[in-house]
Amino acid sequence: MSWLAIALWGGAVGLDATAFAQVMVSRPLVAAPVMGLLLGRPLEGVAVGVLLELFALVILPIGAARYPEAGTAAVAATAGYIAASGGEQRPDMLLLAVVFALLWERVCGASVNALRRFNERLVASVDGRDPLEPRRLERVHLTAVALDFGRGALVTVVGAALVTAVLAAASAGPGIGDDVAVGMLCVAGAAMAGAALSLFDGWSGRRFAVVLGAICGLILLIVG
């Protein structure tokens, strides 16, 4: 597993969430598959990203609200899942990786709040009585951006190491079975998709899409 790639991509994802450039690569649906692609396992990244995106849809980062940081947690979970699964499809490990990511999102979100408090002190250290030179303002700005990149890289690498250790320890146990894991993931994903429906005109505005999706899903289950 390339820790450098994990750190660099985690830092970029952490930056994109707020500081730079907000082009949506910090969404789990993008962050996780790219991490999988960098590690040579894009399908595993897609699986993690789709599941975590369903949970992230109901979170609206509006104004000064505190919210979990899903992007860096998705990158960490993807890296850990790929490292621990050893090239095999492991629904039980996928379930544990998703659960870990949902918990790690809170830690990543707390790191964002801590960095913002530090940025407040960084700005306050500038003497407001003297004219602020453009170059000095630029240095303060770039320092804050660099710190955010480092924060994203740190929480991603630490999270990847932790989830790898957790999954390796869990693999030594009896496990919960692939069928149970797949069922739990499907139920949780469907529940979160239903919860997000209200953000897209609700049932009245999307009943056709919901019914069509249910029919297609049923057909896939029967054919599979």
C-alpha positions, -999 to +999 in steps of 0.1 A: +000+000+000+014+034-010+012+056+020+025+086+000-004+083-024-028+080+005-014+111+022-013+132-010-049+123-021-062+126+015-047+161+017-062+171-016-096+158-006-094+176+027-086+208+009-114+205-016-141+203+011-137+240+020-103+257+014-096+249-022-110+244-048-145+230-040-148+210-072-166+181-054-137+156-054-142+155-016-175+137-021-172+100-011-185+090-046-154+106-061-128+104-033-131+067-027-129+054-063-099+077-071-082+062-041-090+027-053-077+036-088-044+049-073-040+016-054-050-005-085-084-016-071-110+009-085-140-014-080-134-017-043-132+021-042-165+024-060-182+000-036-170+021-006-177+054-022-213+045-033-222+033+002-207+063+020-222+087-005-257+075+005-249+084+041-234+118+031-264+128+010-285+137+040-258+160+054-260+196+042-228+216+049-246+250+052-231+280+069-213+275+102-229+242+109-206+214+122-207+183+102-187+151+097-160+152+070-169+123+047-142+127+020-111+120+040-128+092+060-138+076+027-103+077+014-090+061+046-117+034+046-110+025+010-072+022+016-078+001+046-103-022+029-080-027-001-051-035+021-070-059+044-090-078+018-060-089-001-076-087-036-107-107-026-143-096-025-151-095+013-185-081+021-179-086+058-148-064+056-166-039+034-193-036+061-167-030+088-149-005+066-181+015+061-189+015+098-154+026+106-156+054+080-189+067+096-172+069+129-139+083+116-159+111+098-166+126+133-129+127+141-121+143+107-149+168+113-134+176+148-100+182+132-116+208+108-131+227+138-097+226+156-079+240+126-105+268+122-098+278+158-061+278+151-068+299+120-086+324+141-055+329+163-033+330+131-054+359+118-056+376+152-018+376+154-016+400+125-014+435+139-045+454+127-031+488+135-006+486+106-015+484+069-015+448+059+009+442+030-004+420+002+025+397+005+020+392+042-017+386+036-008+360+010+016+343+033-011+340+060-035+326+035-011+301+020-001+290+055-038+283+064-042+263+031-010+243+037-022+235+073-055+222+059-037+200+034-015+186+062-046+180+084-063+161+056-032+140+049-028+132+086-063+121+094-064+101+062-031+082+069-040+076+106-075+065+096-061+041+070-037+026+094-064+021+120-090+006+097-063-018+083-055-030+118-092-033+127-100-053+096-069-075+100-080-083+136-116-089+126-105-113+098-090-136+125-124-140+141-155-160+130-170-131+110-206-125+104-210-142+070-212-126+035-249-130+032-256-111+064-231-084+056-246-078+021-281-077+036-271-052+062-254-030+036-284-031+013-308-023+041-287+006+054-281+020+019-318+018+011-327+035+043-303+064+037-315+067+001-351+070+014-340+096+040-324+116+012-355+115-010-369+146+008-340+166-006-351+159-042-388+169-042-398+140-020-420+111-030-445+132-050-418+145-073-397+113-076-422+085-074-416+073-110-378+072-104-382+053-071-406+027-086-385+023-117-354+018-095-372-007-073-383-027-104-348-027-118-334-038-085-359-066-082-351-078-117-314-079-109-320-099-077-341-124-097-316-127-125-287-129-101 
